[in-house]
Amino acid sequence: MTWELREHAGRHYAILFHYALPDDAWSVELSEAVSTAAKGAGNSYAAVTHVPGVAVLRALVPDEDPTLEPTVRVYSPDEHVVPYEIMRWFMEQVADQVERCRAAFELENAEAVE
């Protein structure tokens, strides 16, 4: 799992990337980042100040079949507000993941034909 952090208007946001095996897709999740100071002094995140929190948005990007559409699910029981710039950042990351998955699929198929 990897993640990226971004600060906007004094708040921290995270995008987490991981493979969702049950969905056969890459998962790209947006959350408000949680301060590692809140996790206590004995944390293992030495130089990391924030980590991903609970997902507010989750995109699933299928990597086995390029004809399947990526989907975005909204998780917002507390009516989270996502600033426009953060939403753009999230969608850019999703679009990049779609391009990577489709390029990898094409490469695998080209190698299989040869």
N, CA, C and O of each residue as an XYZ file, in Angstrom:
456
protein
N       0.837     -1.179      0.000
C       0.000      0.000      0.000
C       0.879      1.239      0.000
O       1.855      1.342      0.742
N       0.506      2.149     -0.838
C       1.187      3.442     -0.845
C       0.132      4.524     -0.707
O      -1.050      4.305     -0.969
N       0.584      5.688     -0.293
C      -0.339      6.806     -0.220
C       0.376      8.102     -0.494
O       1.597      8.206     -0.380
N      -0.425      9.099     -0.863
C       0.067     10.455     -1.078
C      -0.728     11.377     -0.181
O      -1.910     11.150      0.080
N      -0.069     12.414      0.286
C      -0.718     13.389      1.162
C      -0.759     14.755      0.505
O       0.105     15.097     -0.303
N      -1.760     15.525      0.857
C      -1.856     16.903      0.364
C      -2.568     17.727      1.434
O      -3.522     17.271      2.064
N      -2.080     18.947      1.620
C      -2.726     19.882      2.543
C      -3.517     20.892      1.727
O      -3.059     21.351      0.680
N      -4.703     21.237      2.208
C      -5.535     22.233      1.544
C      -6.329     22.973      2.609
O      -7.063     22.361      3.385
N      -6.181     24.273      2.641
C      -6.918     25.137      3.576
C      -6.782     24.654      5.024
O      -7.745     24.664      5.791
N      -5.566     24.233      5.376
C      -5.296     23.837      6.757
C      -5.708     22.412      7.111
O      -5.517     21.990      8.252
N      -6.263     21.666      6.169
C      -6.650     20.278      6.409
C      -5.760     19.359      5.575
O      -5.264     19.747      4.517
N      -5.570     18.160      6.060
C      -4.738     17.191      5.358
C      -5.620     16.100      4.759
O      -6.560     15.619      5.391
N      -5.294     15.723      3.523
C      -6.028     14.690      2.800
C      -5.032     13.638      2.328
O      -3.852     13.921      2.122
N      -5.533     12.428      2.162
C      -4.672     11.332      1.709
C      -5.369     10.563      0.598
O      -6.591     10.414      0.586
N      -4.559     10.080     -0.333
C      -5.034      9.133     -1.334
C      -4.237      7.854     -1.127
O      -3.008      7.849     -1.184
N      -4.959      6.784     -0.889
C      -4.374      5.471     -0.628
C      -4.586      4.583     -1.851
O      -5.685      4.528     -2.404
N      -3.536      3.893     -2.265
C      -3.584      2.975     -3.405
C      -3.334      1.561     -2.902
O      -2.360      1.317     -2.189
N      -4.204      0.632     -3.267
C      -3.962     -0.775     -2.944
C      -4.777     -1.650     -3.886
O      -5.732     -1.191     -4.514
N      -4.384     -2.917     -3.973
C      -5.125     -3.841     -4.830
C      -6.236     -4.470     -4.013
O      -5.988     -5.017     -2.938
N      -7.464     -4.396     -4.517
C      -8.629     -4.982     -3.858
C      -8.894     -6.338     -4.506
O      -9.597     -6.425     -5.513
N      -8.340     -7.371     -3.939
C      -8.425     -8.710     -4.519
C      -9.866     -9.181     -4.747
O     -10.152     -9.735     -5.809
N     -10.775     -8.985     -3.800
C     -12.144     -9.457     -4.042
C     -12.813     -8.784     -5.257
O     -13.706     -9.360     -5.878
N     -12.377     -7.581     -5.579
C     -12.952     -6.835     -6.701
C     -12.146     -6.991     -7.989
O     -12.569     -6.513     -9.041
N     -10.996     -7.651     -7.920
C     -10.080     -7.739     -9.062
C      -9.845     -6.360     -9.667
O      -9.968     -6.167    -10.877
N      -9.507     -5.410     -8.808
C      -9.341     -4.026     -9.257
C      -8.405     -3.284     -8.308
O      -8.221     -3.663     -7.152
N      -7.826     -2.219     -8.839
C      -7.051     -1.315     -7.998
C      -8.019     -0.385     -7.293
O      -8.983      0.097     -7.887
N      -7.753     -0.142     -6.034
C      -8.581      0.752     -5.238
C      -7.802      2.038     -4.994
O      -6.647      2.013     -4.570
N      -8.456      3.158     -5.271
C      -7.880      4.475     -5.024
C      -8.842      5.159     -4.057
O      -9.986      5.439     -4.415
N      -8.383      5.431     -2.831
C      -9.273      5.926     -1.788
C      -8.859      7.308     -1.297
O      -7.687      7.552     -1.011
N      -9.827      8.201     -1.205
C      -9.597      9.545     -0.664
C     -10.128      9.602      0.755
O     -11.237      9.148      1.038
N      -9.317     10.170      1.651
C      -9.750     10.348      3.040
C      -9.151     11.624      3.599
O      -8.222     12.198      3.030
N      -9.703     12.058      4.731
C      -9.027     13.097      5.496
C      -7.928     12.376      6.247
O      -8.168     11.354      6.890
N      -6.729     12.908      6.164
C      -5.589     12.264      6.814
C      -5.676     12.459      8.324
O      -6.206     13.456      8.814
N      -5.144     11.484      9.038
C      -5.142     11.493     10.498
C      -3.725     11.790     10.966
O      -2.764     11.211     10.458
N      -3.598     12.673     11.916
C      -2.282     13.007     12.469
C      -1.708     11.803     13.200
O      -2.412     11.133     13.956
N      -0.426     11.529     12.972
C       0.214     10.419     13.676
C       0.401     10.758     15.150
O       0.557      9.856     15.973
N       0.390     12.041     15.496
C       0.481     12.432     16.908
C      -0.736     11.909     17.659
O      -0.642     11.600     18.847
N      -1.880     11.805     16.979
C      -3.095     11.306     17.603
C      -3.000      9.811     17.887
O      -3.770      9.281     18.688
N      -2.064      9.131     17.238
C      -1.904      7.690     17.436
C      -1.019      7.377     18.635
O      -0.843      6.208     18.979
N      -0.463      8.392     19.274
C       0.347      8.165     20.460
C       1.830      8.291     20.187
O       2.264      8.241     19.036
N       2.599      8.453     21.236
C       4.035      8.684     21.119
C       4.786      7.447     20.637
O       5.877      7.573     20.081
N       4.237      6.277     20.835
C       4.939      5.053     20.459
C       4.619      4.595     19.050
O       4.629      3.394     18.777
N       4.338      5.521     18.151
C       3.976      5.087     16.791
C       5.219      4.707     15.991
O       6.342      5.072     16.340
N       4.988      3.972     14.920
C       6.105      3.513     14.087
C       6.247      4.355     12.828
O       6.902      3.933     11.875
N       5.650      5.522     12.808
C       5.658      6.386     11.626
C       6.651      7.533     11.776
O       6.407      8.616     11.244
N       7.743      7.336     12.468
C       8.729      8.342     12.831
C       8.632      9.681     12.097
O       8.283     10.683     12.722
N       8.926      9.736     10.794
C       8.963     11.010     10.076
C       7.628     11.343      9.401
O       7.495     12.410      8.802
N       6.662     10.466      9.487
C       5.372     10.689      8.835
C       4.463     11.436      9.799
O       4.271     11.005     10.936
N       3.907     12.544      9.351
C       3.055     13.348     10.227
C       1.584     12.995     10.123
O       0.824     13.210     11.067
N       1.171     12.446      8.963
C      -0.224     12.079      8.747
C      -0.303     10.763      7.973
O       0.573     10.440      7.171
N      -1.370     10.018      8.233
C      -1.634      8.767      7.525
C      -3.083      8.793      7.040
O      -3.887      9.575      7.547
N      -3.423      7.950      6.066
C      -4.807      7.935      5.581
C      -5.797      7.601      6.698
O      -5.514      6.799      7.587
N      -6.953      8.234      6.623
C      -8.036      7.947      7.564
C      -9.078      7.070      6.892
O      -8.767      6.305      5.979
N     -10.299      7.186      7.345
C     -11.407      6.412      6.785
C     -11.790      6.999      5.428
O     -11.943      8.214      5.295
N     -11.943      6.141      4.427
C     -12.232      6.588      3.062
C     -13.568      7.333      2.976
O     -14.570      6.935      3.571
N     -13.540      8.429      2.211
C     -14.743      9.195      1.892
C     -15.172      8.873      0.463
O     -16.363      8.769      0.169
N     -14.181      8.714     -0.422
C     -14.411      8.326     -1.816
C     -13.516      7.146     -2.135
O     -12.375      7.078     -1.678
N     -14.046      6.204     -2.932
C     -13.242      5.051     -3.338
C     -13.521      4.755     -4.803
O     -14.664      4.536     -5.204
N     -12.458      4.753     -5.591
C     -12.570      4.385     -6.997
C     -12.007      2.986     -7.168
O     -10.940      2.667     -6.645
N     -12.734      2.156     -7.905
C     -12.238      0.828     -8.262
C     -11.904      0.846     -9.736
O     -12.742      1.184    -10.573
N     -10.660      0.476    -10.050
C     -10.166      0.488    -11.423
C      -9.844     -0.951    -11.826
O      -8.808     -1.483    -11.429
N     -10.730     -1.594    -12.617
C     -10.470     -2.970    -13.041
C      -9.189     -3.046    -13.871
O      -8.927     -2.185    -14.711
N      -8.398     -4.091    -13.623
C      -7.142     -4.215    -14.366
C      -7.098     -5.467    -15.235
O      -6.122     -5.676    -15.956
N      -8.128     -6.302    -15.183
C      -8.153     -7.523    -15.976
C      -8.889     -7.347    -17.296
O      -8.602     -8.055    -18.262
N      -9.832     -6.416    -17.349
C     -10.665     -6.240    -18.529
C     -10.845     -4.747    -18.792
O     -11.557     -4.078    -18.043
N     -10.213     -4.207    -19.844
C     -10.288     -2.767    -20.094
C     -11.674     -2.289    -20.530
O     -11.914     -1.083    -20.597
N     -12.588     -3.214    -20.827
C     -13.939     -2.785    -21.194
C     -14.784     -2.478    -19.965
O     -15.825     -1.830    -20.075
N     -14.344     -2.939    -18.791
C     -15.071     -2.615    -17.568
C     -14.784     -1.176    -17.158
O     -13.635     -0.735    -17.177
N     -15.814     -0.462    -16.795
C     -15.676      0.942    -16.396
C     -15.188      1.059    -14.954
O     -15.621      0.297    -14.090
N     -14.306      1.992    -14.695
C     -13.979      2.305    -13.303
C     -15.237      2.868    -12.629
O     -16.082      3.480    -13.283
N     -15.346      2.657    -11.346
C     -16.490      3.176    -10.596
C     -15.999      3.962     -9.397
O     -14.897      3.731     -8.901
N     -16.824      4.895     -8.931
C     -16.500      5.680     -7.733
C     -17.653      5.517     -6.756
O     -18.818      5.703     -7.110
N     -17.311      5.167     -5.526
C     -18.311      5.032     -4.471
C     -18.077      6.139     -3.445
O     -16.939      6.445     -3.088
N     -19.160      6.722     -2.987
C     -19.101      7.782     -1.984
C     -19.478      7.188     -0.631
O     -20.545      6.593     -0.478
N     -18.594      7.355      0.343
C     -18.862      6.940      1.721
C     -18.918      8.220      2.543
O     -17.875      8.798      2.849
N     -20.091      8.665      2.898
C     -20.144      9.929      3.613
C     -21.313     10.003      4.586
O     -22.214     10.824      4.409
N     -21.311      9.163      5.605
C     -22.409      9.239      6.568
C     -22.407     10.555      7.346
O     -23.452     10.994      7.826
N     -21.244     11.180      7.472
C     -21.139     12.448      8.197
C     -21.193     13.646      7.260
O     -20.857     14.762      7.659
N     -21.612     13.426      6.021
C     -21.702     14.480      5.010
C     -20.400     15.259      4.888
O     -20.384     16.482      5.032
N     -19.311     14.550      4.624
C     -18.018     15.182      4.410
C     -18.082     16.125      3.214
O     -18.774     15.857      2.232
N     -17.370     17.203      3.309
C     -17.245     18.143      2.205
C     -15.852     17.947      1.621
O     -14.854     17.972      2.341
N     -15.798     17.751      0.302
C     -14.511     17.580     -0.372
C     -14.270     18.833     -1.206
O     -15.022     19.103     -2.142
N     -13.228     19.604     -0.880
C     -12.939     20.806     -1.665
C     -12.667     20.467     -3.131
O     -12.167     19.389     -3.452
N     -13.002     21.392     -3.993
C     -12.855     21.204     -5.433
C     -11.436     20.777     -5.813
O     -11.268     19.823     -6.573
N     -10.423     21.458     -5.303
C      -9.030     21.135     -5.656
C      -8.656     19.726     -5.220
O      -7.899     19.044     -5.912
N      -9.173     19.287     -4.094
C      -8.891     17.931     -3.616
C      -9.615     16.915     -4.497
O      -9.064     15.860     -4.812
N     -10.844     17.229     -4.893
C     -11.579     16.340     -5.795
C     -10.864     16.221     -7.137
O     -10.780     15.127     -7.697
N     -10.352     17.328     -7.656
C      -9.581     17.292     -8.919
C      -8.347     16.413     -8.765
O      -8.049     15.590     -9.631
N      -7.634     16.593     -7.662
C      -6.438     15.801     -7.384
C      -6.794     14.314     -7.351
O      -6.101     13.498     -7.959
N      -7.869     13.960     -6.646
C      -8.315     12.571     -6.559
C      -8.644     12.022     -7.945
O      -8.199     10.929     -8.295
N      -9.409     12.759     -8.731
C      -9.806     12.278    -10.053
C      -8.612     12.175    -11.000
O      -8.593     11.302    -11.869
N      -7.617     13.049    -10.848
C      -6.388     12.933    -11.648
C      -5.652     11.635    -11.299
O      -5.128     10.956    -12.181
N      -5.617     11.300    -10.013
C      -4.960     10.061     -9.585
C      -5.716      8.840    -10.113
O      -5.104      7.852    -10.517
N      -7.050      8.915    -10.108
C      -7.860      7.816    -10.649
C      -7.600      7.678    -12.148
O      -7.406      6.569    -12.644
N      -7.595      8.798    -12.870
C      -7.346      8.762    -14.319
C      -5.966      8.178    -14.619
O      -5.819      7.401    -15.563
N      -4.963      8.538    -13.838
C      -3.614      7.976    -14.018
C      -3.623      6.465    -13.788
O      -2.966      5.721    -14.518
N      -4.364      6.009    -12.775
C      -4.432      4.570    -12.495
C      -5.134      3.838    -13.641
O      -4.721      2.741    -14.017
N      -6.192      4.436    -14.199
C      -6.884      3.842    -15.345
C      -5.909      3.691    -16.515
O      -5.853      2.635    -17.145
N      -5.148      4.740    -16.803
C      -4.173      4.684    -17.904
C      -3.131      3.597    -17.671
O      -2.793      2.861    -18.598
N      -2.613      3.483    -16.439
C      -1.607      2.458    -16.130
C      -2.180      1.053    -16.313
O      -1.525      0.178    -16.879
N      -3.397      0.844    -15.835
C      -4.010     -0.492    -15.951
C      -4.266     -0.851    -17.409
O      -4.014     -1.985    -17.817
N      -4.754      0.082    -18.186
C      -5.036     -0.202    -19.596
C      -3.747     -0.414    -20.390
O      -3.694     -1.267    -21.275
N      -2.720      0.356    -20.075
C      -1.435      0.180    -20.762
C      -0.839     -1.188    -20.427
O      -0.306     -1.864    -21.306
N      -0.925     -1.591    -19.176
C      -0.394     -2.899    -18.769
C      -1.170     -4.024    -19.440
O      -0.583     -5.024    -19.852
N      -2.492     -3.866    -19.553
C      -3.313     -4.886    -20.212
C      -2.923     -5.018    -21.679
O      -2.781     -6.132    -22.185
N      -2.747     -3.889    -22.369
C      -2.358     -3.914    -23.769
C      -0.981     -4.560    -23.950
O      -0.774     -5.332    -24.887
N      -0.054     -4.247    -23.062
C       1.286     -4.828    -23.132
C       1.238     -6.343    -22.947
O       1.892     -7.085    -23.680
N       0.459     -6.797    -21.965
C       0.340     -8.240    -21.736
C      -0.264     -8.940    -22.952
O       0.192    -10.016    -23.339
N      -1.284     -8.336    -23.552
C      -1.910     -8.950    -24.728
C      -0.967     -8.949    -25.927
O      -0.950     -9.911    -26.695
N      -0.193     -7.899    -26.097
C       0.758     -7.830    -27.217
C       1.831     -8.899    -27.056
O       2.230     -9.520    -28.041
N       2.302     -9.125    -25.839
C       3.322    -10.150    -25.577
C       2.754    -11.549    -25.770
O       3.465    -12.448    -26.218
N       1.480    -11.742    -25.436
C       0.848    -13.049    -25.594
C       0.668    -13.412    -27.062
O       0.723    -14.588    -27.421
N       0.454    -12.407    -27.918
C       0.243    -12.632    -29.351
C       1.554    -13.010    -30.015
O       1.556    -13.814    -30.947
N       2.659    -12.458    -29.565
C       3.975    -12.708    -30.189
C       4.480    -14.059    -29.941
O       5.568    -14.405    -30.402
